[in-house]
Amino acid sequence: MSENVMTPAVTDEPVETVESVEALARGTYAIAADVNVRSGPGTSYGTVGRLRAGARVTISCQRPGETVSGPTGTSKIWDRIGSGRYVSDTYVRTGSDGYVAPRC
């Protein structure tokens, strides 16, 4: 019997809309609902972007910040997804209520 093997498609689009090769190698997490990307770990920080539900992100590190309630619960954990780019962990499907990456 022959086995069908599927290979994921790779594009040049940013990780916010499509998985990049580098992000796939390190592991990515899905965004649970549309969310603003902030310059720091709280809603008082400026908005530097927006992610749509289903987008995938790589978490480089996590740190405590403002407590936020979102689609996956309530938490004070914020995920750094790039330089000066944070989203509340309550909008990221990490499969955990705790830290899944090193602390920033």
Secondary structure by P-SEA (a helix, b strand, c coil): cbbbbbbbbbccccccccccaaaaaabbbbbccbbbbbccccccccccccccccbbbbbcccccccccccccccccccccccccbbbbcccccccccccccccc
